[in-house]
Amino acid sequence: METTITARILLVDDDPGLRELLTRYLEEQGFEVVAVRDGADMDVELSKQSFDLLILDVMLPGEDGLSVLRRVVNRQSLPVIMVSARGEDIDRIVGLEVGADDYLAKPFNPRELLARVRAVLRRRSSASVSADEQAPEGLHRFGPFELHLPSQRLLRDGQDVSLTGGEFTLLRVLVEHPQRVLDRNTLLDLIKGYEHQPYDRSIDVRVARLRRKIEDDPGNPRFIRTIWGRGYLFAPNGNGTSA
């Protein structure tokens, strides 16, 4: 029976054995996979066709994965899962700050990667699915901003604001739960869709990154407020009251 292709994935890893293993496994799960060894080969594939997800190793020959990630997030909205043999928190935090949607330390079980892939793709597609349920025409307004869910665009005074996939997902979750204090675990449940580690602080990194894009003074935020000891609250009017 013919396998239905659910999404197209670009895998970038310099380990030929791992590329072959992950390609075969993901294709068995219904994905179309193109696997390359470095950033240069990745650029060639991105110029030829579109992809739904990028799986990117940190330790690549030539240009390292974090540099490659910066280029990718600056030129297109493509979800990215970073993988690395370096599992230290600082590497994970840097990857998330640069714009990765998720980070997975090697060695990992291919089933864990599959769960992450499905969760990232589900977050991307859920924006358009939930748009009609959450606001007329999938539009949320706050301050000078307009968040368009179906097209996954954020406008400020009519001008596009560049968001990564992870930043868009976090903002969508916040605007869909205005004036509610959401703790870290709740936010992780809403944006990740899979089991996360206790004391996972990656949500703080995502909030800080998003604040730099929507707050005039990220150190004194109006829209994404910290409620000390409890979590975060989204204030659409920028003053702690609902619109």
Secondary structure as UniProt FT lines:
FT   STRAND          8..12
FT   HELIX           16..28
FT   TURN            29..30
FT   STRAND          32..36
FT   HELIX           39..48
FT   STRAND          53..57
FT   HELIX           65..75
FT   STRAND          80..84
FT   HELIX           89..98
FT   STRAND          102..105
FT   HELIX           110..134
FT   HELIX           136..138
FT   STRAND          139..142
FT   TURN            143..144
FT   STRAND          145..148
FT   TURN            149..152
FT   STRAND          153..156
FT   TURN            157..158
FT   STRAND          159..161
FT   HELIX           165..175
FT   TURN            178..179
FT   STRAND          181..182
FT   HELIX           184..192
FT   TURN            198..199
FT   HELIX           202..214
FT   TURN            218..219
FT   STRAND          224..227
FT   TURN            228..230
FT   STRAND          231..234
FT   TURN            236..237
//
